[in-house]
């Protein structure tokens, strides 16, 4: 009986180490906003880190690396709206228990609940993702719709053009399980 308890304890302590993920290849994190008259705003970064503690997967996007294509707009976004000096990262945490991974050659699409920390606030958000497995590599895309007012971010406005508060965020990356 004691040997059984030892085996269970060993398994429980070994699980986090077995579930580690490693990002491979390029990654893209993006936000899309809209305004009046068909105005569109897109910000992109290729900085995305993934942390895995065996219970949750944490995705971190350094907000100061987002670029919209216009330097002045980028500076306003970082300094006035996102305040990246105080709140440098967007952090999404998803429990492993909610994530389904496909068999090789297959794909899975689903919506789960994650916790997004942005601008000093943490909220539950719907996370829709698709994972395609090619051998040992999992190719992943995901999106999170959000209203920036829910996170205490002022609505961007410049020269009479005001961005709507509903923003679509998305990521694309690949990973392997260690």
N, C-alpha and C positions, 0 to 999 in steps of 0.2 A: 504494500500500500504506500509506503513512503517513497519508493522508487517512482511510483505513478505520480505523486505530488511533485517530486523533483523534475520529472519529465515535463509536466504541465508548466511549472514555473520557468523552466528553461525555454520552452516554446514561446511563452508569453514575453519573455525578455528578448528573445531572438526575433520576434515578428517585426518590430520596427526596423531592425537592421536589414531584414530581408525585403522590405517593401520600398527601399530607397529608389528614387528616380533620378535620372541624369538627362538634362536637356541636351539634344544633339542638333547640330545645324543651326540655321538662322531662325530668328523669332521676330514677330511683328506684333506690336500692340497699337491699337488705333482707337480714336474717338471720332464720331461724326455728329455734327450739329447742323441745325437748319435755322434759317431766318426768313424774313419777308422777301417776296419777289424771287423766290428760287435760290436765295443765298445759301451756300453750303460751306461748312467749315470742317476741315479734316485735320487732325493731328496724328502724327505717327512717330513711333520710336522702335528701335530694334533691341532695346534693353528690356529684358525680362528674365527674372530668376525664379527658380522653382525650389522650394524646400519641402522635404518630406520627413515627418517625424514618426511615420508608421500609423498614425491615427488620422492625420489631416495632411492635405497638400496645400501649401501656401504659395501663391503667385504674387510676385512683387514687381511693380513697374515704377522706376524712378521718374517722377513727373517732370523734373527739370530737363529731361532728355527729349520730351515731346517737341516736335517741330511741325509748324503749319505751312511753311514756305515763305513766310514774311517775318523778318527778324523783329520788327517793332511789335507786331501782334504776339509773337512768341514771348517777348519780354513782358508785355502787359498780362498775358495769360499766366506766366510764372509768378510775377510780382504782385499783381493786383487781385487776380481771381483765385488761383490755386495756392498762392502764398507758399511756394515750395521751400522757402527758408524755414518755415515753421512745420510744414507738412510735406516732407520730401517724397513720400511714396503713396501709391495706391496699393492696397494689400487685400487680396481675396483669399479666404480660407474656406476649403471645401472638405468635408469629412470623407475619408476613404470609403466608409460604409455606404455612401450614396453613389459612388462612382462605379460604373460597369465598364469593364474592358473587354474588347472582342477577341475572338480566336483569330489566328493568322488568316489573312485574306478576307476578313469580315469587317463590318463597321457597326458602331452603336451610336445612336443619337438619343439624347434625353435631356430633360430639364430637372435640375436639382436646386436646392437652396444652399447658398453660400453666405459668408459674412464679409461684406466689403467695408474696409476702413479707408476713409477718404476725408481729408480736410478736418481731421480731429473727431470725426463721428464714425460709428460703426453701425451698419444696418444689415438686416437680412435682405438678400436680393436673389432673384431667379437667375440661374446660370444655365444657358442652353449650350450644349456642346456635342460635337461629333468627333469620334475617335475611329480612325481606320488603322488596322494593324497590318503591317507588311513585314513578316518575319519577326524580328525582335524590336522593330521600330514602330512606335505608335504616333501617327500623324494626327494632330489635334487642332480643331478650331473651336472657338467658343465666343459667346456674346453675353453681355449683361446690359439690359436697358436700365437707365437711371434718370432721375430728376435731380439736377444739381442743387436745387433749393433744399432737398431733403438732407443734404450734407453741408448746409450753411454756406454755399458758394454763391456769391453775387452773380446775377445774370449779366453776361458780357454784353456791352453795348458800346459802339464806337461810331461817331458821325451819323447818328440816327438809325444805325443798323443794330438791332437787338437779336441776339441768338435765343431761340426757344430753350426753355429749361430741360426739355427731354432730350437726352443724349444717348446714343447707342455706342457702346464700347465693344471691342472685339480683340481677340488674340488668335495667333496661329503659330504653332511650334510643334516640334517633334521631341520625343523622349524615349529612353530605354529604361527598363527596370533593371536594377543591379542585382 
